């Protein structure tokens, strides 16, 4: 392990210089000669029937190239990752303000905007359904033919009622979490063009180019091979570009612009209305323990508001329920989760994928239990955490690596925790109070059981002996392209500068699966490792052919081919020599590798995707300072302790840990997309508060390397879990500082001040 040249070192990101200098061109930066602008007409009401659409005035407007409605869709009028229940263009009903009704292409963005105002839509306004608990009642209006319950997940093990009767302590609370915005710098956008050969090119940031191509093809009724999708580079994703954004709109408009490129780029206000958000949750949790701190029962009822369409809501509630007991073994569980349709926009994939919402509940309940029993909060966690080979609360055996106990041990030994009395005794003002909190969590890696989950990579030998690594899995900011380069360089015994990485291109890569579920390092890295031996074999066999020697006598050492027919006359070739020979004889220089993600032994009930085979683990320790006069909370220090298996790129891991911590701080203290009566009250960043560098605390990262035998060089995914337990850790730190508990996120100054007042601590 210590002999690695690249693995575990601090390696500069391959795309770092371009991004830092601003020279990288994103999709929405491009302009082309004769380009036309596309715009989308959104619904006027959150819930209404469409009686008539009249586009005649818009079509007659000067500079308008085309106006499209549902009547212009040649194929299937719907999209959606799991259930294609979202209309491309609505024709009979709109179910949220983000619904698209018509498309316009015009000579300028201003003319397209003017044309939108000339489209006449006759609506019959309906009363919106906005409360998930009300939505599941029999008398509620049905937003879809199947009703308003998109998904219902149930897990039951043991005898919960018996355990509650025998418990020494029981804690029950209800927790509320907000509708968080992805807030990527690059709003949704891209461009499309019908090529001279009749193929279609769509360049649009996305998290799964091959799935985007499939969804476009269904709408156009085309063979997917006629469509070229380029989804990289991306100006931020976090799950918000996992679903279709503008790809289909671009494709439809491109068919009607006479071969001219068409561009769509949402303004922030449109992104707020049309873009997906994190599911807001209501979680009621009842947790029981014995007096020695052993957890014995957990009962959960969770409601997730998925908005008007499914997107990935079913998978989100499934993952939430799977993780609702935390990384702790609880033998008796009754877990009940509903994913419900409403008219509140659309919710979908977001970093953490439902685990953030339930982590707040289990970690806070656990803290209260520890306090009631007089136990150290780290001690009670250590007592109950998973261990490799043991059972999970879902009832499956955890067979892969588990480093959660070690993360807690590191937390207990870290300087912030050991010296908490010193830190708490130094508030910056007499009316401010400091507190320290700790929390842990875990997150499944990959799709889980019952779902396709595979990876693939290509390695191509280039002139000069360099290599091109193709993994379609896009880089949404996490630096996985650099990870792929490191893995390839280690396997091929070369410098990372000799590795070129191509991502997110259906013409130049093969299907590697989606960039989500903390899977890209694990799956993409394993795919590169699967391809590398084929490249080495190609090099050795070609060298043997050149030397007319047996291939088994040709060695590959330090990136070079060696053959020693006698000690006195060793022969050597470089990868550049091999390329020259293959090129001269017009021989193949590309190989590929494939990887199937291992699955858990059995599915839990009828819940597709549950459980996962492997998990990443995380513990956070945080120091906060609360202003008792205003309720304002500042996070001053964070210790992030991830179990990521073997670290591939230490610099990248620290970046993930720091970015995840700041995103968790935003979720815990500031961010909430407010929708009332189906209408967006949050419209842009003027009334949506994000943490900036001024709110970024000192962050220390202490990786725990619990090697995962199935991972590339022992690595596993970490992209999501690094933002999860910091949320309840902050809430516990606020309690430690003030004595007031916050069960409704975000913990705004108003909520903190009110809690302090209501709970009698000021």
N, C-alpha and C positions, 0 to 999 in steps of 0.2 A: 504493500500500500504506500509506503514512503518513497518508493522508486518512481512514482508517477512524475511525468514531466509537466503535464498540464492540469490533471485532475486535482481539485482542491486548492489550486493556486488563485491568485488575483489576476484575472485576465481581462484586459480592456475589451469592452463591447465592440463587435465588428462594425456596428452602425453608429458607434459613439461619436466619432469626429463629425460625421455628416449632420447628426442631430444637434450637437452642441453648437456648431457653426451656423446652422440654419440652411445649409446647402442642400439638404435632402428634399426632394420634391415629392410631396404627398399627392394623392389622386386629385384632391380639390384645388391644388395649386395650378394645375394645368389649364391653359387656354389654347385654342386651336383656331386657325383661319376658318372662316365660314361656320363657326360653332353657333348652335342655337341653345337657348336656355329653356329648361323645363321647370314647371311649377305644378304643385298639387293642390287641388281644391279640397279643403277639409270640411268636415261636417259642421253645421251651424249649431246643432244641439247635441247633447250627450245621448239622447235616445229619441228617435223619431222615425216614422214611416216616410218613405220617399214616394210621393204621388206622381211627380213628373220632373224630368230634367230637360231643360231647353238650352242648347249651346249655340243657337243661331247667331246671337249678337256677338258672342266671343269669336266665332269663326270669321265673322265679317270685320273684325277689328284689324286695323293696319298692323302689319308686322307679325301677325299670327301665322304660324306654319301649320299647326294642326291642333285640334281639340278632341280628346278621346274620352269615352265613357265605357261602361261595362259592355256595351254593344260592339265595341272594337276589340274585345279580347277573343282571340281565335281558339283558345284552349280552355283550360280549367280556371275559373274565376275564384281562386283561393290559394292561400299559402299558410304555412305554419310548420314548425319543426316536427312536432308529433302528430297533431291533428290540424289539417289545413282548413281551419274554420274561419280564418280572417279573409274577407273579400279583398281582392286586389283593388277593385272599384265597386263600391256599393251600388245596388240597384233597387232594393226594396226597403231596406231599413239601415239606419246608422245606429251603432251601439256605443259610441264614445266620440269625444271631440277629435280624436286622432284619426278617425276613419277617413279614407280617401274616396271622393265621389267622382272626380274628373281630373284629367291631365291636360296641360297646355304646353306647347312648345312655341317659342316666339324668337324674334331676332335679337331681343335684349331681355334682361331680367325685368326691367321696368314694364315693357310691353306685355310680358307674360303675366305680371302682377295685375296689370289693368284688365287683361282678358279674364282672369279669374273672377273679377267683380262683375263681369257681364254674363256669367253663367247663372241661369235662373233655375233654382231648385225649389219645388213646392213640397213643403214638409207638413206632416201631421204630427205635432209634438206629443210625446208620451212621457209619463212620469218616470224618471230614472230610478233604477234600483242601485242603492249606494251602500247598504249595510250588509256585509256577508252573512251575518246571523239571521237577518230578516229575509235575505234572498233564498235561504234554504227552506223557508216555510212554504207550506202547500199553497197558500193564497198569493204568494209573490208572483208577479209577472214573469213568464219564462223567457229568458233572453236568447236561449237556443232551444231547438226542438227536444233535446235530451234533458232540458231543465237547467237549473243553475248550479248544480253540483258537478263540477268538472271532474274531480277526483276525490275519493274517500279512502284513506289509508288507515288500516287497523292492525295493531300488533298486540297480542295478549300472551303473556307467559305467567305461569304460576297462579297464585291465588292472592290478588291484591287486597281484597277485603279482610281476609284472614291476617295478612301481614300488617295491615293498618290496626287491627284489633290488638295485635301483640306488640306494637311499636312502643318505644319509650319516648319518642319525640316525632311530631308530625308538623310539617310546614306547608301551608297552602297560600298561593298568591296568584294574581293575574297580572300579566305583563303585556305591554303594548309597544310595538316597534313601527318605525315610520316607512314611508315610501321614498326611498333614497334614489337620487339621480346619479347616473354614471358620470356626468360632468366631464366627459373627455374633451380635450382641447379641440380636436377635429370633430365638428358636428357631421351628421350623416350626409353623404354626398358621393359624387362620382360622375363618370361619363360613359356613354355607349355609342357605338357606331356600327353600321352595317358595312361590311367590307366588300371590296369589288368581287371577291369570289363567292359572295352570297352568305358567308359566315357572319357571325355577330360577335363583337368584342365588347365586353362589359368590364370596365375598370372601376371597382368600387370596394372600399375597405370592408372586409368581412372576416368571420372567424371559421369559415369552412367553405372554401371555394367550390369544392365538388358538390356539396349539398345545395349551395346557391345556384349552381348551374342546373341541377336537377329541378329545382323549384321554378326557375325561369323557363326551362324546357316544357314543363307541364302547362304553364300559362300560354306559351306560344304554340303548343302542340308541335314542337320541333324535336328532332333527334338531338340529344344533349351534345353529341360530338360536333355539331355545327356551331356550338357556343363556346367561346373562349373567355373564361373569367379570370381576371387578375385581381387578387384581394389584398395585396401587400405592396407598399408599406401601409401601416395603420397608425393614425394619430391618437391612439388610446382605444381600448375596448372594454375590458372589465366584464364582459358578458353582454354588453349593450349592442354589439354588432354580431352576435351569434345568430340572431334571427334576421330574416330579410329586412333591409331598410329601404333603399331606393333601387336595388338591382332590377326588379321587375318593371318599375316605372320607366327606367332608362331603356330597357329592352323594347317595351311597347312603343315608346316615342321614337326610338331609332329606326323602327320599321316604317315610320311615316315622315321622315325628314329628308328623304332623297339621298341617302348616303352621307349626309352631313353629321358630324359629331354633335351629340346633345349632352348638356351638362345640367345636373341638379345639385344644389348645395343648400342645405337647410340653414336658415338663420337660427340663432339660439332659441328664439321664441317658438319656432316650429318644432325644433328638436324637443323642447320641453313638453309640448302637447302630443306629438306623434311618437316620440321615442319611448321604449319600454323602461320600466322602473323596477326597483326592488319591491318584492311583495310586502306590503304591510301585514303584520300578524297580530292576532290576539291569542295569547297562550295562557291557559289556566293550568297550573301544575301543583300537584299535591305529592310531597315526598316524605318518606318515613325512614327512621333509622333506629337502631338499638343504642343503648347508652354508651357502648364502646365505640360508636361512630360508624358501625357497619350499616350501609344502606340496604334496606330490605324491600322497599316498594316505591314505585313512581307511577302516578296517574296523570295523564296529559290530555288536554283537549285543546287543539290548535285550529284556528281559522286563518286561512291565507286568502287575501283578496287578489285574484288574478286579473281583475278587470274584465274587459269585454271579450277577450279571446284567450285561448289556452296557452299559446306559445309553449314554454317549458314549465308551466305551473304544476302539472302533475308530478313531474320529476322533482320540483322544488319541495312540495309537501312530503313526498316520499323520503327525500334526503333529510328533511327537518325531523320527521318522526324517527328515522334511523339514528339520528344523532341527539335526540331529545333527552337521553339519559346521560349525555356526556361520555367521556372515555372511562366510565365507571361500570362495574358489574353490579346490576341490581336484579335479583332473581325473580321478583314479582312486578310485572309491568302491565299497564292498561293504557295503550297509546292510541289516540284517536285524532286524525287530522283531516280537515276539509279544505279543499281548494275550490273557491267559489267564484262564479261569474258575477260581475257587477258592471255598472256603466262608468266606473272610475278609471278611465284610460286603459292601459295595457301593462301588465307586469310580466317579467320573464327572468332570464338568466342575469345574475349579478354575483360577483365575487363572494363566495361563501354559500350561496345557493340554498338559503333556508336555514343553514346551521347557525348563522349569526343570531337569528331571532330566538331560537330555542336555547342557545348557549347562555343568553342573558338570564333565562328562567332557571335552568338547572344549577348554574353557578351561584346565583343569588340564594336560591333555596338551600344549597349546600353551605353557604356562608352562615345563614341563619341557624341551621342545625348545629354547626360547629360552635357558634356563639352560645346557643342554649346548653350545649354539652360541656362548655368550657374547654374545647379542643383547639389546638393550633390549626389554622386553615390549610396549611400545607400538609400537616399530619393526617387530617381526615381525607385529603385527596390521595395521599400515598397509600392509605389503607384500602382504598376502594378501586384504584385504577386497574385497567386491563394489563395483563401480562401475556406474552406470547405463549400460545398453547392453551390459554384459558378461554372461558366462555364470555361472550358479550351479552349485553342486556337483551339483544334481539334473539338470543338462543343459539347463534352460530359460534363455532370455534374460531378464535383469532390465530391464524397459523403463520402470518407474516410478522415482520419486525415491529416491535412496540417499544418506543423510547420515552413514553410519557412519564414513567417514574423517574427516569434520569433528568428530564426537564424540570421536574419539581425539585429534585435534589440540587440541581444547579441554581434554581431559584432560591432555595433555602441558604445556599452558600454565597450568593451574590452580595456585593457590597451594599447595595441599596436596602436589601431585606435585613441584613445583619445589623446595619446601623440606622434602622428606621427611626429609632427614638431621637437620634441626633438630627436627622432631616426634618422630622415633624416639629422639632422645637425651634425651628428657624424660619417662621413666616416672615414675609417681606414687609408686612404691616401688622399692627396690633389687632386689627379687626379681621384679619385673614387667618384661616386655619388650614393646616396641611394634613393629608392622610395618605396612606399607602394601601394598595390593594393587590391581590394576586388572583389569577384565574387560569384555567386550563381548558383546552378543547382538542378536537381532532376533526379530520375531514377525509372522506373517502376519495380515493384516487381512481379515476376512470369512470366508466359508465355504470358499473355494477352488473349483477347477474341478470341474465335474460335480455340483454341489449347488445347489439353488435359493437365490438370494440377492438380495433385493429390499427396497426400502423404499417407504414411502408416508406422506404427511402431508396434513393438511387445515389450511386457514386460514379462519377465520370472522370476518366483520366484526361487531363488537358495538356496543351503544349507547354513545354518547359517542366513537365512532371508535377504540375499542380493538380488539385482535385476539385471537382464541383460536386457538392453534396446537395441533393434535392429532397426536401421534406416539405410537403405542401402546408403542414401546420404553420400558421402565420405567427409572427411576432407581434403581440398586442401591447408590447411595452415591457414584457418580463425578461427579454434578452435570451429567448430560447435559441435564436439563430447562433449566438455565440456558444451556447451549450452544445449544439450540434457540431460546431466547428471544433470544439475542445475534444468531444468524444471521438470524432473522426481523426483528428491529429494524433491523439493518443493511440488509437488502433492502427493507424497507418504509419506511425513513427516519423512524423514530419512536424513542421512548424505550423502553428495556427494561421500564419500569413499565407501558407500554401493551400489553405482551404477556402474556397468560395462557396457561399451558401445561397441557394435559391429557394424561396418560399412563396406560397399562395399563388400558384399559377397552374391552371388545369392543363395547359399545353406542355409545360416543361417539367412538371412533377407528377407523381402518382398519388392516388388517394391515401392520405395519412390520417384521416379522421379529423374531428373538430378540435379547435383550441378552446377547451373548457375542461371542467372537472379535474383540474390540477394534473393533467395527464401528459402535457407536451414533453417535459424532460424525460419522464419514465417511458412513454410510448415512442416518442421520436428518437430518444437516445438509444433505446433498444433496437429500433429499426435501423439506425445507422450502424450499430454494432453487428446487426444481422447481415448488412451489405458488405462490411469491411472484409470479412474472410474471402468473399467472392472476388473482390478486387485484388487481394493478395494472391489468390489462386491464379487470377488472370496474369498478374505480373510474373509469377513464378513459371507458369506454363509457357508464357511468351519468351521469357529468358531462356528456358530449357530448349525451346524451338530454335532460338538464335544460336545457342551453343551446341545444339544437337546432343543434349545431355538428358538424362532421366530427370523428370520434374522433382522427384523426391530428393535429389541431390543438390537442388537449388535452394538456398536459404534466403530468408528475408530478414535483414538485420539493419537497424538504424535507418530504415527507409530505402535500403539499397538491396539489390540482388547479388548474391555471391555464389560462385561455383569454384571448387578447388579440386580439379582433376589430379593435382599433385601439390604438395606443400610449397614447392618452389614456383608454381605457376598459377596462383589464384586469379580468377576472373571476376570482374565487377561491372554491373550495369546500374544505371539510375532509372528512376521512373520516367525521366525525360527521354532516355534512350528507348524505353519500351513504347512510349507514345509515338515516337518517330517511326518505329518499325510497324506498329499497328496502322498508323495513318498511311504509310507508304503502300501497304497492302490492302487498304480500305477495309480494315477489320473493326469489329465492335470494340468500343472503349468504355462502355457503360455497363454497370452491373446494378442489381437491385436486391434489397433485403426486405423481409416481411416479419411482422411480429404480432402475435395474438395475445391480448391481455388475459392473464389467468383469472378465472372466475371463482367465486365462493362455492362451497360444496353444494349448497341447496338454497333455493329461494325462500324468503320469509312470506308465507301465505301467498296471496295473489299479487303482491306488491312488486311489480317489475322494477328491476334495478336495485333491489334490496336483498341481501346486504352487499357490501364491497369486500373484495379480497384483501386489500391493503389500505392503510391510512397514513396520513401525515399527522404529527402531534405537535402541540405548541403550549407553552406557558408564558404568561406575561406578568411582570411586576411593574407597577406604575406608582408614581408620586404625583399628587395633585395639590393645588392650592385653591381654596374656595373663599371668595369674598362674601362674608356673612351679611354685608350691607346690601349687596346687589344680587347674590346668588351666582355670580360669574365664576366659572371654573377654568383654571389653567392647568394643563398637563405639563409638568416640569421635567420629568425623567421617565424613561421607559427602558426596561430590560426585556428583550425579546429572546426567547429560548426555543428555537424550533428543532424538532427531530425530523430531519430531511433525508435520513439515510446518509450515504457518503456525499459530501459537498462536491459538486462538479466545478462551480466557479464561485469562489468565496466572495468576490466582489459583487457578483450577481445576487447571491444569497442575501448579502447585507442590504443591497438595494431593494429586494423584495420585502425583507423584514421591515425596513424603514418606511417604504411606501405603504405597506399593509398597515403599519401602526398609525400613520397619519390618516389613512382612509377610515380606520376604526375610530379614531378620535373624532373625525367629522360626523360619522354615523351616531356616535354616542352623545355628542354635545351640540351639534349645530344643524344637521341636514334634515330637511323634511319637505317633500313636494306636496303642498296642500291642495287637495281637490275637495270642493264642497258642492253638493248637489250635482256632481258630474262635471262641474266647470273648474278649470285650473285657476286657482288663486295665486299659485306660484307661476310666474311667467318667464323669468330669466334669472340671471345671477344677481340682479338688483334686490331680489327678495328671496334668494336661496343662498344661505351662508355656507361657505366652504373654508376649511382651514387653509392657511397659506404658510409660507416659510416662517412668518412671525409667530404662528401657533405651533410650530414644529419643535418638540422638545429635544433634549439630549437623548439619543437612542443608542443603546449598547446591544449588540447581537452576540449571543453565545450559542453556537450550533452544537447540537447533540448528534453525533454520527452513529446512529444505530443501524448498521449495515443491513440493507434489504437484498437478500440473495437473488431475487428475481429482477432487480433493477440494473440499469447500466452502470457498471463499476460500483454497484451497491446503492445507487441513488433512488430516491422516490420523490413524488411531487410535493410542493410546499406553497404554491402560488396563492391559495385561498386561505389556508388556516392561519397565516401570519397576520390577518386582520381580525380574527374572530374573538379570542378571549380577552383582548384588550378592552372590549366593550364592557363586560361585567367587571373587569378589574378596575376600570375607572369608576363605575357605580359603587363598588365596594370602597374605593379610596375616598369618594365623596362622603359615604357613610362614616368611614373611619375619621374623617376630618370634622364632620358636623353632627353625626348621630341621626341624620335624616336619610331614609331610603327612597330611591327613585325607581319606580316600576314602569314609567312611561318615557320612552325615548322619543326625541333627543332630550337630554337633561339641560334644557335651556336655562338661562338665569332665572326666568320667571318660574319655571317648575321647581328649580332647586330652592329658591327663596320661599315659595309657597309650601314646599315640603318641610322646610325648616320651621316655618311658622305653624303649620298644621300639626306637626309632630312635637311641638313644644320645645324645640332646642334653641330658639331665639326669642 
